[in-house]
């Protein structure tokens, strides 16, 4: 019996398995076996699939095998019986005196709760409070926040016991991993945990009620935090907000003092653990003593206002302000502690809090990155990276000059020798020149450069020199300028200069190119890891709707395509296309090329033609009817059609364009003539076929040489 190849990721490490059977038990046994050295002393906790859904049945594994997605993630946790031992190991640490003050600057914030109970109430206040607290901690204080509720996913309104446990395990493990990072700044300096929903109505009743109406001890949650290495001897703040449903008689006119009497808040501290319990009536309309109807003050609203308005952000004073504002008497319960000092905790906002000016600067950085709409292939990216490296070196050496990345065309239509000599004749001396397939890179060192009658289809980099324009100067894509560069105003009429940014124009492209250079599209697992790195760096730097994201998805698609996994390849080509749809920027060559790649992946003729026609429609808009790109797509459509008459029609349209662009003596013309010869030979029209093979032979001979393999093959067809 053949084994089923499977891959599982455990803590960033990928293991290859061979399952003897498509069952959950077989998968579990294999995972435990391959990871027994790395996960010694731990037990298998959760297995999830590529969609982050729990794998719990044999059917799920069988379905994954059917669609070719046998890739899983597994997480382990410390055995329960080992917990006391771990606590004892840290006992010596806990006996050391705590600091008098905790300053929370980078806490992990976990927001959880139930909005919709199965066969129970819908708590709108829980939803509003979770979103309000997320906004406070994330936007106002700049903390890292994870929320079990996602407003874009209604299913997250119900939080089950299993989902809560998984949420806690996932982010405690995440925090523990960050604490081991070499960059100490990344480690969390405490934790803030919030529950919003139903639960015990007294401070001593430490229970929460999950979405399926199951009670869970609140101390279990605390215990989990206590056992997390990254939170030992660090402040742990727990906020439990329980909503009270008012009785029917309470829904009429309720005096403000009665509303406050229903509210119960307590604040407890035990060494480095701070706990706030709030039993909160559902928001009601009340009538005050003057007869005016208004919404009752709500605990979370007041708490957030107190945190925002507090000058020193001391937790005790914040809670005191909240309680007294709500008309309650403030009392703080301090339990016995071995420490002589009862520490205070301060919520310190991060210095890099997001504001509109920072967002604007970030958006501008993204806008000013390398343009990938018209030119986007690997040679364009490599040529511009090389240009960026030259800019950096010139800046370092205090040199001045101009770096150009321009499209390379056929010598007969674009005189590259004349382009270089036009600068040399102006006295600029040696011009360094480098070719990247269809692009040339030129580096000219001079304090003053005069541009006259030049059309640069690409980018220029002006490095602390002066650029003057005389006549008919056109730059098609981007103009990058360093701080001390001087650019002729006439250049500004075609493009706005972009200020040089070492990070966006050099550092990040260098990192991305290094990842790309390591990709071998024939080694699926390793290369998927590289593609993920490329995607993550791109998202972090440019957001989710930038062409670099589409390039990353394009890499995923190519890897799957080269490894005969067309379904996955199609999925990622479509993701790449969606990136452009989301940014409303679809009229560009990159999108047309993605449609062509998608067409090449489909097996069905109708799907292929549909994609090619979408690509053709875009190319006609961008390049016009007489372009090499349009001719290439006509050829592709011709290759796809199985009906001879239809294929010939498209080949003839392609030939008409290529002859006009390149004359009769080019490989483009030779290829199309060869295809037409084949089609007429199928129709038994041998004279016409021979004419086209003759044209193909002459075109290949002129462009490739008489003894080239393609030339000889075309010549051999003449004898048939």
C-alpha positions as CSV (number, residue, x, y, z in Angstrom):
1,X,0.0,0.0,0.0
2,X,1.4,3.4,-1.0
3,X,2.0,6.1,1.6
4,X,0.5,9.6,1.4
5,X,3.0,12.4,1.4
6,X,2.1,15.0,4.0
7,X,3.8,18.1,5.3
8,X,3.3,19.6,8.8
9,X,4.7,22.8,10.3
10,X,5.6,22.9,14.0
11,X,7.1,26.1,15.4
12,X,8.3,27.3,11.9
13,X,10.0,24.0,11.2
14,X,8.5,21.9,8.3
15,X,8.4,18.1,8.6
16,X,7.7,15.6,5.8
17,X,5.5,12.7,6.7
18,X,4.3,9.5,4.9
19,X,0.9,8.6,6.2
20,X,0.0,4.8,5.9
21,X,-3.7,5.8,6.0
22,X,-5.8,8.9,5.6
23,X,-7.0,9.0,9.2
24,X,-6.6,11.5,12.0
25,X,-5.0,8.9,14.2
26,X,-2.3,8.1,11.6
27,X,-1.6,11.8,11.2
28,X,-1.3,12.3,15.0
29,X,1.1,9.3,15.4
30,X,3.3,10.5,12.6
31,X,3.5,14.1,13.9
32,X,4.4,12.8,17.4
33,X,7.0,10.5,16.0
34,X,8.9,13.0,13.8
35,X,8.8,15.8,16.4
36,X,9.6,13.7,19.5
37,X,13.1,15.1,19.9
38,X,12.1,18.8,19.4
39,X,8.9,18.5,21.5
40,X,10.2,16.3,24.3
41,X,8.1,16.7,27.5
42,X,5.1,18.2,25.6
43,X,1.8,16.8,24.3
44,X,0.2,17.4,20.9
45,X,-2.5,20.0,21.4
46,X,-4.1,21.2,18.1
47,X,-3.8,20.3,14.4
48,X,-5.0,22.9,11.9
49,X,-5.2,23.0,8.1
50,X,-4.1,25.7,5.6
51,X,-7.3,27.7,6.4
52,X,-6.5,27.6,10.2
53,X,-9.4,25.3,10.8
54,X,-9.1,22.6,13.4
55,X,-8.6,19.1,11.9
56,X,-10.8,16.7,14.0
57,X,-12.1,14.1,11.6
58,X,-10.8,11.5,9.1
59,X,-13.0,13.1,6.4
60,X,-11.1,16.4,6.6
61,X,-7.9,14.6,5.9
62,X,-9.4,12.6,3.1
63,X,-10.7,15.8,1.5
64,X,-7.3,17.5,1.9
65,X,-5.7,14.6,0.0
66,X,-8.4,14.8,-2.7
67,X,-7.6,18.4,-3.5
68,X,-3.8,18.0,-3.0
69,X,-3.5,20.2,0.1
70,X,-1.9,17.8,2.6
71,X,-0.3,20.6,4.6
72,X,-1.0,21.1,8.3
73,X,0.1,23.0,11.3
74,X,0.5,21.4,14.7
75,X,1.0,22.9,18.2
76,X,2.2,21.3,21.4
77,X,1.8,22.3,25.0
78,X,3.5,21.4,28.2
79,X,2.0,18.5,30.1
80,X,-0.3,19.5,32.9
81,X,1.6,17.3,35.4
82,X,4.7,19.4,34.6
83,X,3.1,22.7,35.5
84,X,3.8,22.6,39.3
85,X,7.4,21.7,38.5
86,X,7.7,24.8,36.3
87,X,6.2,26.9,39.0
88,X,8.8,25.6,41.5
89,X,11.6,26.3,39.1
90,X,10.5,30.0,39.2
91,X,9.9,30.1,42.9
92,X,13.3,31.6,43.6
93,X,12.6,34.4,41.1
94,X,9.2,35.1,42.7
95,X,10.8,35.5,46.1
96,X,12.9,38.4,44.9
97,X,11.3,41.8,45.7
98,X,9.2,43.3,43.0
99,X,9.9,46.8,41.7
100,X,8.0,49.7,43.2
101,X,6.7,50.7,39.8
102,X,5.8,48.9,36.7
103,X,5.8,50.9,33.4
104,X,3.8,49.1,30.8
105,X,5.1,50.2,27.4
106,X,4.7,47.1,25.2
107,X,2.1,44.8,26.8
108,X,0.3,42.0,25.0
109,X,-3.4,42.9,25.0
110,X,-5.9,40.1,24.6
111,X,-9.6,41.0,24.1
112,X,-12.2,38.2,24.4
113,X,-15.9,37.9,24.9
114,X,-19.2,36.6,23.7
115,X,-21.7,38.8,21.8
116,X,-24.2,36.2,20.7
117,X,-25.0,33.3,23.0
118,X,-26.4,30.1,21.4
119,X,-30.1,29.9,22.4
120,X,-29.5,33.1,24.4
121,X,-29.2,36.9,24.3
122,X,-27.4,39.0,21.8
123,X,-25.2,41.5,23.8
124,X,-24.6,44.6,21.6
125,X,-22.8,46.2,24.5
126,X,-20.1,43.5,24.4
127,X,-19.5,44.2,20.7
128,X,-19.2,47.9,21.3
129,X,-16.9,47.5,24.3
130,X,-14.6,45.1,22.5
131,X,-14.2,47.5,19.6
132,X,-13.9,50.5,21.9
133,X,-11.1,48.8,24.0
134,X,-9.3,47.8,20.8
135,X,-9.3,51.3,19.6
136,X,-8.1,52.6,22.9
137,X,-5.2,50.2,23.4
138,X,-4.2,49.9,19.7
139,X,-4.7,53.4,18.4
140,X,-4.4,55.7,21.4
141,X,-1.7,53.8,23.4
142,X,0.0,52.0,20.5
143,X,-0.1,48.5,22.1
144,X,-0.2,45.2,20.3
145,X,-3.8,44.0,20.4
146,X,-5.5,40.7,19.5
147,X,-9.3,40.5,19.5
148,X,-11.3,37.3,19.4
149,X,-14.1,39.3,17.8
150,X,-13.6,40.3,14.2
151,X,-16.3,42.7,12.9
152,X,-15.8,41.3,9.4
153,X,-16.7,37.8,10.5
154,X,-20.1,37.3,12.3
155,X,-19.1,33.8,13.3
156,X,-16.7,35.3,15.9
157,X,-19.6,36.7,17.9
158,X,-19.9,33.2,19.4
159,X,-16.8,32.2,21.4
160,X,-16.8,28.6,22.6
161,X,-14.7,27.1,25.3
162,X,-12.5,25.4,22.7
163,X,-12.0,28.6,20.8
164,X,-11.2,30.5,23.9
165,X,-8.6,27.9,25.0
166,X,-7.1,27.9,21.5
167,X,-7.0,31.8,21.5
168,X,-5.2,31.8,24.8
169,X,-2.7,29.1,23.9
170,X,-1.9,30.7,20.6
171,X,-1.0,34.1,21.9
172,X,0.7,33.0,25.1
173,X,2.9,30.8,22.9
174,X,3.4,33.8,20.6
175,X,4.5,36.0,23.5
176,X,6.8,33.4,24.9
177,X,8.5,33.1,21.4
178,X,8.9,36.9,21.2
179,X,10.6,36.9,24.7
180,X,13.3,34.6,23.3
181,X,14.0,37.0,20.4
182,X,17.5,38.6,20.3
183,X,15.8,42.0,19.9
184,X,14.7,42.7,23.5
185,X,12.5,45.5,22.4
186,X,10.1,43.0,20.9
187,X,9.4,41.2,24.2
188,X,6.2,42.0,26.0
189,X,6.5,43.7,29.3
190,X,3.2,42.5,30.7
191,X,-0.3,41.4,29.6
192,X,-3.8,42.9,29.7
193,X,-6.6,40.4,29.4
194,X,-10.3,41.5,29.0
195,X,-13.5,39.4,29.1
196,X,-16.8,40.9,27.9
197,X,-19.9,38.7,28.3
198,X,-21.8,36.8,30.9
199,X,-20.2,35.4,34.0
200,X,-20.3,35.3,37.8
201,X,-22.1,38.3,39.2
202,X,-19.8,38.7,42.3
203,X,-16.1,39.5,42.5
204,X,-15.6,36.2,44.3
205,X,-17.4,34.3,41.6
206,X,-14.6,33.9,39.1
207,X,-16.4,32.4,36.2
208,X,-17.0,33.4,32.6
209,X,-19.8,31.8,30.4
210,X,-18.8,31.0,26.9
211,X,-21.0,31.0,23.8
212,X,-22.4,27.6,24.2
213,X,-23.4,28.5,27.8
214,X,-20.5,26.6,29.5
215,X,-18.9,28.1,32.7
216,X,-15.1,28.4,32.8
217,X,-13.1,29.3,35.8
218,X,-11.6,32.7,35.4
219,X,-8.6,31.5,37.5
220,X,-7.8,29.0,34.8
221,X,-7.2,31.9,32.5
222,X,-5.0,33.6,35.1
223,X,-3.1,30.3,35.7
224,X,-2.3,30.1,32.0
225,X,-0.8,33.6,32.1
226,X,1.1,32.8,35.2
227,X,2.8,29.8,33.5
228,X,3.8,31.8,30.5
229,X,7.5,32.6,30.8
230,X,7.2,36.1,29.2
231,X,4.8,37.2,32.0
232,X,6.7,36.1,35.1
233,X,7.4,39.0,37.4
234,X,5.6,41.3,35.0
235,X,2.3,43.1,35.5
236,X,-0.8,41.1,34.6
237,X,-4.0,43.1,34.4
238,X,-7.4,41.3,34.2
239,X,-10.6,43.1,33.4
240,X,-13.8,41.1,33.6
241,X,-17.0,42.9,32.4
242,X,-20.2,41.0,33.0
243,X,-23.5,42.4,31.6
244,X,-26.7,42.3,33.6
245,X,-30.0,42.0,31.7
246,X,-32.5,44.4,33.4
247,X,-35.9,43.1,34.4
248,X,-39.0,44.1,32.4
249,X,-40.1,46.5,35.1
250,X,-36.7,48.2,34.9
251,X,-37.1,49.1,31.3
252,X,-39.4,52.1,32.1
253,X,-38.3,55.2,33.9
254,X,-35.4,54.5,36.1
255,X,-33.8,57.0,38.4
256,X,-30.1,57.6,38.0
257,X,-29.4,56.6,41.6
258,X,-31.1,53.2,41.0
259,X,-29.0,52.7,37.9
260,X,-25.8,53.2,39.9
261,X,-27.0,50.9,42.6
262,X,-27.1,48.0,40.1
263,X,-23.5,48.6,39.1
264,X,-20.8,46.8,41.0
265,X,-17.1,47.3,40.5
266,X,-14.2,45.9,42.5
267,X,-10.4,46.3,42.2
268,X,-8.0,43.8,43.6
269,X,-4.2,43.5,43.6
270,X,-2.0,40.6,44.5
271,X,1.7,41.5,43.9
272,X,2.0,41.8,40.1
273,X,-1.6,40.8,39.4
274,X,-4.3,43.5,39.0
275,X,-7.9,42.5,38.7
276,X,-10.9,44.6,37.9
277,X,-14.4,43.1,38.1
278,X,-17.4,45.1,36.7
279,X,-21.0,43.9,36.8
280,X,-22.6,46.3,34.3
281,X,-26.3,46.8,33.6
282,X,-27.1,46.7,29.9
283,X,-27.2,50.3,28.5
284,X,-30.6,51.9,29.2
285,X,-32.5,55.1,28.6
286,X,-32.9,56.8,32.0
287,X,-34.8,59.9,33.1
288,X,-32.9,62.2,35.5
289,X,-34.3,64.4,38.2
290,X,-35.0,67.2,35.7
291,X,-37.1,64.9,33.6
292,X,-34.6,64.7,30.7
293,X,-34.1,61.3,29.0
294,X,-30.5,60.2,28.3
295,X,-28.3,57.1,28.0
296,X,-26.9,55.9,31.3
297,X,-23.2,56.2,31.8
298,X,-21.5,52.9,30.9
299,X,-18.5,51.4,32.7
300,X,-16.3,50.9,29.6
301,X,-16.9,54.4,28.2
302,X,-15.9,55.9,31.4
303,X,-12.9,53.6,31.9
304,X,-11.6,54.5,28.4
305,X,-12.1,58.2,29.0
306,X,-10.2,57.9,32.3
307,X,-7.3,56.2,30.6
308,X,-7.2,58.8,27.8
309,X,-7.5,61.8,30.1
310,X,-5.2,60.6,32.9
311,X,-2.0,62.7,33.1
312,X,0.1,60.0,34.6
313,X,-1.7,56.8,33.5
314,X,-1.5,55.2,37.0
315,X,-3.9,52.3,37.0
316,X,-5.1,52.8,40.6
317,X,-6.0,56.5,39.9
318,X,-7.6,55.5,36.6
319,X,-9.8,52.9,38.3
320,X,-10.6,55.3,41.2
321,X,-11.7,58.0,38.7
322,X,-13.8,55.5,36.8
323,X,-15.6,54.3,40.0
324,X,-16.2,57.7,41.5
325,X,-17.5,59.1,38.2
326,X,-20.0,56.3,38.1
327,X,-21.1,57.3,41.7
328,X,-19.5,54.4,43.5
329,X,-17.2,54.3,46.5
330,X,-13.7,53.4,45.6
331,X,-12.0,50.6,47.6
332,X,-8.9,48.7,46.6
333,X,-8.3,45.2,48.0
334,X,-4.7,44.3,48.4
335,X,-3.9,40.7,49.2
336,X,-0.9,39.6,51.2
337,X,2.3,39.5,49.3
338,X,5.9,38.5,50.1
339,X,7.1,41.7,48.7
340,X,7.5,44.6,51.1
341,X,6.4,47.0,48.4
342,X,3.0,46.9,46.7
343,X,3.9,48.0,43.2
344,X,2.0,50.5,41.1
345,X,1.5,50.1,37.4
346,X,1.5,52.8,34.8
347,X,0.1,52.6,31.2
348,X,2.8,54.3,29.1
349,X,1.7,55.2,25.5
350,X,4.2,54.2,22.9
351,X,6.1,57.2,21.4
352,X,5.3,56.1,17.9
353,X,1.5,56.3,18.3
354,X,-0.1,56.4,14.9
355,X,-1.5,59.7,13.7
356,X,-2.6,61.1,10.4
357,X,0.8,62.7,9.6
358,X,2.6,59.3,10.1
359,X,0.0,57.6,7.9
360,X,0.3,60.2,5.2
361,X,4.1,59.8,5.2
362,X,3.7,56.0,5.1
363,X,1.3,56.2,2.2
364,X,3.7,58.5,0.4
365,X,6.5,56.0,0.9
366,X,4.4,53.3,-0.7
367,X,3.4,55.6,-3.6
368,X,7.1,56.5,-4.2
369,X,8.3,52.9,-4.4
370,X,9.5,51.3,-7.6
371,X,6.7,51.5,-10.2
372,X,5.7,47.9,-11.2
373,X,2.7,48.6,-13.4
374,X,4.2,49.0,-16.8
375,X,7.5,47.3,-16.2
376,X,7.5,44.6,-13.5
377,X,9.5,41.5,-14.5
378,X,12.5,40.2,-12.6
379,X,15.0,42.0,-15.0
380,X,13.3,45.4,-14.4
381,X,13.5,44.8,-10.6
382,X,17.2,43.7,-10.9
383,X,18.2,46.6,-13.1
384,X,16.6,49.1,-10.7
385,X,18.2,47.4,-7.7
386,X,21.6,47.7,-9.4
387,X,20.8,51.3,-10.1
388,X,19.9,51.9,-6.4
389,X,23.2,50.2,-5.3
390,X,25.1,52.6,-7.6
391,X,23.3,55.5,-6.1
392,X,24.2,54.4,-2.6
393,X,27.8,54.0,-3.6
394,X,28.0,57.4,-5.3
395,X,26.5,59.0,-2.2
396,X,29.0,57.2,0.0
397,X,31.9,58.3,-2.3
398,X,30.6,61.8,-2.6
399,X,30.2,61.5,-6.4
400,X,27.7,63.2,-8.7
401,X,26.0,61.9,-11.8
402,X,23.0,60.2,-13.5
403,X,22.0,56.6,-13.5
404,X,19.5,55.4,-16.1
405,X,17.4,52.2,-16.5
406,X,15.9,52.1,-20.0
407,X,14.2,49.5,-22.1
408,X,16.4,47.8,-24.7
409,X,14.9,47.5,-28.2
410,X,16.0,45.9,-31.4
411,X,19.1,47.6,-32.8
412,X,17.3,48.6,-35.9
413,X,14.5,50.4,-34.1
414,X,16.6,51.8,-31.2
415,X,20.2,52.8,-31.8
416,X,21.8,51.9,-28.5
417,X,25.2,53.0,-29.8
418,X,23.8,56.4,-30.7
419,X,22.2,56.7,-27.3
420,X,25.5,56.1,-25.5
421,X,27.5,58.2,-27.9
422,X,25.2,61.2,-27.5
423,X,26.4,61.5,-23.9
424,X,30.0,60.8,-24.8
425,X,30.1,63.5,-27.4
426,X,28.9,66.0,-24.8
427,X,32.1,65.3,-22.8
428,X,30.8,63.1,-20.1
429,X,33.7,60.6,-20.5
430,X,33.3,56.9,-19.7
431,X,29.7,55.7,-19.4
432,X,29.3,52.5,-17.5
433,X,26.8,50.2,-19.2
434,X,25.2,46.9,-18.1
435,X,22.4,44.8,-19.7
436,X,19.6,43.1,-17.9
437,X,17.8,41.2,-20.7
438,X,15.4,43.7,-22.1
439,X,16.8,46.6,-20.0
440,X,20.1,48.6,-20.1
441,X,21.6,50.4,-17.1
442,X,23.9,53.4,-17.7
443,X,25.9,55.3,-15.1
444,X,27.3,58.7,-16.0
445,X,29.4,60.7,-13.5
446,X,29.3,64.5,-13.9
447,X,28.3,67.6,-12.0
448,X,26.2,68.9,-14.9
449,X,24.3,66.7,-17.5
450,X,22.5,68.1,-20.5
451,X,19.6,66.0,-22.0
452,X,18.8,66.7,-25.6
453,X,16.5,64.7,-27.8
454,X,16.3,61.6,-25.6
455,X,13.4,59.3,-25.0
456,X,14.1,57.1,-21.9
457,X,11.5,54.3,-21.5
458,X,12.3,53.7,-17.9
459,X,13.7,55.5,-14.8
460,X,16.5,58.0,-14.1
461,X,18.3,58.6,-10.8
462,X,19.8,62.0,-10.3
463,X,22.6,61.9,-7.8
464,X,23.5,65.3,-6.4
465,X,24.1,66.7,-9.9
466,X,22.3,69.3,-12.1
467,X,20.1,68.1,-15.0
468,X,19.3,70.5,-17.8
469,X,17.0,69.8,-20.7
470,X,17.5,71.3,-24.2
471,X,14.8,69.8,-26.5
472,X,12.5,66.8,-26.8
473,X,13.3,65.0,-23.5
474,X,10.9,62.3,-22.3
475,X,11.1,60.0,-19.2
476,X,8.3,57.5,-19.2
477,X,8.3,56.0,-15.7
478,X,10.0,57.6,-12.7
479,X,12.6,60.3,-11.7
480,X,14.4,59.8,-8.4
481,X,16.4,62.7,-7.0
482,X,18.8,62.9,-4.0
483,X,18.8,65.8,-1.6
484,X,21.2,68.1,-3.4
485,X,20.1,67.3,-7.0
486,X,18.9,70.2,-9.3
487,X,16.4,69.2,-12.0
488,X,15.3,71.3,-14.9
489,X,11.7,72.4,-14.4
490,X,10.8,71.2,-17.9
491,X,11.3,67.6,-16.6
492,X,8.6,68.2,-14.0
493,X,6.0,68.5,-16.7
494,X,6.2,64.8,-17.5
495,X,6.8,63.4,-14.1
496,X,7.1,64.6,-10.5
497,X,10.6,63.9,-9.0
498,X,10.7,61.4,-6.1
499,X,12.9,62.2,-3.2
500,X,15.5,59.4,-2.7
501,X,14.6,57.1,0.3
502,X,17.3,54.6,1.1
503,X,15.0,52.2,2.9
504,X,12.2,52.0,0.2
505,X,14.4,52.4,-2.9
506,X,17.4,50.3,-1.8
507,X,17.2,48.4,1.5
508,X,13.8,46.7,1.0
509,X,14.3,45.9,-2.7
510,X,17.7,44.3,-1.8
511,X,16.1,42.1,0.8
512,X,13.3,41.1,-1.6
513,X,15.7,40.3,-4.4
514,X,17.9,38.2,-2.1
515,X,14.8,36.1,-1.2
516,X,13.8,35.9,-4.9
517,X,17.3,34.8,-5.9
518,X,17.0,31.8,-3.6
519,X,13.8,30.5,-5.2
520,X,14.1,27.3,-7.2
521,X,10.6,26.8,-8.6
522,X,11.1,23.0,-8.7
523,X,11.5,22.4,-4.9
524,X,8.0,23.0,-3.6
525,X,8.3,23.1,0.2
526,X,11.5,25.1,0.5
527,X,10.4,27.6,-2.1
528,X,7.0,28.1,-0.6
529,X,8.8,29.2,2.6
530,X,10.8,31.8,0.5
531,X,7.6,33.0,-1.1
532,X,6.0,33.5,2.3
533,X,9.0,35.6,3.4
534,X,8.7,37.7,0.3
535,X,5.0,38.1,0.9
536,X,5.4,39.0,4.6
537,X,8.1,41.6,3.9
538,X,6.0,43.1,1.1
539,X,2.9,43.4,3.3
540,X,4.9,44.9,6.2
541,X,6.5,47.5,4.0
542,X,3.9,48.3,1.3
543,X,0.5,47.2,2.7
544,X,-1.8,44.7,1.0
545,X,-2.7,46.4,-2.3
546,X,0.7,47.0,-3.8
547,X,2.1,45.2,-6.9
548,X,4.9,43.7,-4.8
549,X,2.1,41.7,-3.1
550,X,1.0,40.5,-6.5
551,X,4.5,39.5,-7.3
552,X,4.7,37.4,-4.2
553,X,1.4,35.6,-5.1
554,X,2.8,35.2,-8.6
555,X,5.8,33.3,-7.1
556,X,3.4,31.0,-5.2
557,X,1.6,30.3,-8.5
558,X,4.8,29.6,-10.4
559,X,6.0,27.2,-7.7
560,X,2.7,25.3,-7.7
561,X,2.5,25.3,-11.5
562,X,6.1,24.0,-11.9
563,X,5.2,21.2,-9.5
564,X,2.1,20.1,-11.4
565,X,-0.4,21.5,-9.0
566,X,-2.6,23.6,-11.3
567,X,-5.5,24.2,-8.8
568,X,-3.2,25.9,-6.3
569,X,-1.5,27.8,-9.1
570,X,-4.8,29.1,-10.4
571,X,-5.8,30.2,-6.8
572,X,-2.6,32.3,-6.4
573,X,-2.8,33.8,-9.9
574,X,-6.4,34.9,-9.0
575,X,-5.1,36.3,-5.7
576,X,-2.5,38.3,-7.6
577,X,-5.2,39.7,-9.8
578,X,-7.4,40.5,-6.8
579,X,-4.6,42.7,-5.5
580,X,-5.0,45.0,-8.5
581,X,-8.8,44.9,-8.4
582,X,-8.7,46.0,-4.7
583,X,-6.6,49.0,-5.7
584,X,-8.7,49.8,-8.7
585,X,-5.6,49.8,-10.9
586,X,-6.1,47.1,-13.5
587,X,-5.1,48.8,-16.7
588,X,-1.5,47.9,-16.6
589,X,0.8,45.3,-18.4
590,X,1.3,43.3,-15.2
591,X,-2.4,42.4,-15.1
592,X,-2.4,41.4,-18.7
593,X,0.6,39.1,-18.1
594,X,-1.2,37.6,-15.1
595,X,-4.2,36.8,-17.3
596,X,-1.8,35.1,-19.8
597,X,-0.1,33.0,-17.1
598,X,-3.6,32.0,-15.8
599,X,-4.6,31.0,-19.3
600,X,-1.4,28.8,-19.6
601,X,-2.4,27.0,-16.4
602,X,-6.0,26.2,-17.3
603,X,-6.5,22.9,-19.2
604,X,-10.0,23.8,-20.5
605,X,-9.9,25.5,-23.9
606,X,-12.8,27.8,-23.0
607,X,-11.1,29.0,-19.8
608,X,-7.8,29.6,-21.7
609,X,-9.5,31.7,-24.4
610,X,-11.4,33.7,-21.8
611,X,-8.2,34.6,-20.0
612,X,-6.3,35.4,-23.2
613,X,-9.2,37.7,-24.4
614,X,-9.0,39.6,-21.1
615,X,-5.3,40.0,-21.6
616,X,-5.8,41.1,-25.2
617,X,-8.4,43.7,-24.2
618,X,-6.0,45.3,-21.7
619,X,-3.1,45.2,-24.2
620,X,-5.0,46.9,-26.9
621,X,-5.9,49.7,-24.4
622,X,-2.3,50.1,-23.2
623,X,-0.2,49.4,-26.3
624,X,-2.5,49.9,-29.3
625,X,-3.2,47.4,-32.0
626,X,0.3,47.4,-33.5
627,X,2.5,46.1,-30.6
628,X,4.6,43.1,-29.9
629,X,2.5,42.3,-26.8
630,X,-0.7,42.2,-28.9
631,X,1.0,40.0,-31.5
632,X,2.2,37.6,-28.9
633,X,-1.3,37.2,-27.5
634,X,-2.7,36.6,-31.0
635,X,-0.1,33.8,-31.3
636,X,-1.1,32.4,-28.0
637,X,-4.8,32.3,-29.0
638,X,-3.9,30.7,-32.2
639,X,-1.9,28.0,-30.4
640,X,-4.9,27.3,-28.2
641,X,-7.6,26.9,-30.8
642,X,-8.0,23.3,-32.0
643,X,-10.0,24.3,-35.0
644,X,-7.6,25.0,-37.9
645,X,-9.5,27.8,-39.5
646,X,-9.7,29.8,-36.2
647,X,-6.0,29.3,-35.4
648,X,-4.9,30.5,-38.9
649,X,-7.0,33.7,-38.4
650,X,-5.1,34.7,-35.2
651,X,-1.7,33.6,-36.6
652,X,-2.3,35.9,-39.6
653,X,-3.2,38.9,-37.4
654,X,0.0,38.2,-35.4
655,X,2.1,38.0,-38.5
656,X,0.8,41.3,-39.9
657,X,1.9,43.1,-36.7
658,X,5.3,41.5,-36.4
659,X,6.2,42.2,-40.0
660,X,5.2,45.8,-39.5
661,X,7.3,46.1,-36.4
662,X,10.4,43.9,-37.2
663,X,10.4,43.4,-41.0
664,X,10.7,40.0,-42.5
665,X,14.0,38.9,-40.9
666,X,13.3,38.3,-37.2
667,X,12.7,35.4,-34.9
668,X,9.2,36.7,-34.1
669,X,8.2,36.5,-37.8
670,X,9.9,33.1,-38.1
671,X,7.9,31.7,-35.2
672,X,4.6,32.8,-36.6
673,X,5.4,31.6,-40.2
674,X,6.4,28.2,-38.7
675,X,3.0,28.0,-37.0
676,X,1.1,29.0,-40.1
677,X,3.1,26.4,-42.1
678,X,2.0,23.7,-39.6
679,X,-1.6,24.7,-39.8
680,X,-1.7,24.7,-43.7
681,X,0.1,21.3,-43.7
682,X,-2.7,19.9,-41.5
683,X,-5.2,21.1,-44.1
684,X,-3.1,19.3,-46.8
685,X,-2.5,22.7,-48.5
686,X,1.2,21.9,-49.1
687,X,2.1,24.7,-51.4
688,X,1.0,27.4,-49.0
689,X,2.6,25.5,-46.1
690,X,5.9,25.4,-48.0
691,X,5.7,29.2,-48.6
692,X,5.4,29.8,-44.9
693,X,8.2,27.3,-44.0
694,X,10.4,29.1,-46.6
695,X,9.7,32.5,-44.9
696,X,10.4,30.9,-41.5
697,X,13.8,29.5,-42.7
698,X,14.8,32.9,-44.1
699,X,13.8,34.8,-41.0
700,X,15.7,32.4,-38.7
701,X,18.7,32.4,-41.0
702,X,18.9,36.2,-40.9
703,X,18.4,36.5,-37.2
704,X,19.9,33.4,-35.7
705,X,22.4,32.2,-38.4
706,X,22.3,29.4,-41.0
707,X,23.5,26.7,-38.7
708,X,21.2,27.4,-35.8
709,X,19.0,24.4,-34.8
710,X,15.7,26.3,-35.5
711,X,17.0,27.4,-38.9
712,X,17.9,23.9,-39.9
713,X,14.6,22.5,-38.7
714,X,12.7,25.1,-40.8
715,X,14.9,24.2,-43.8
716,X,14.2,20.5,-43.4
717,X,10.4,21.2,-43.7
718,X,10.9,22.5,-47.2
719,X,11.6,19.0,-48.5
720,X,8.3,17.6,-47.5
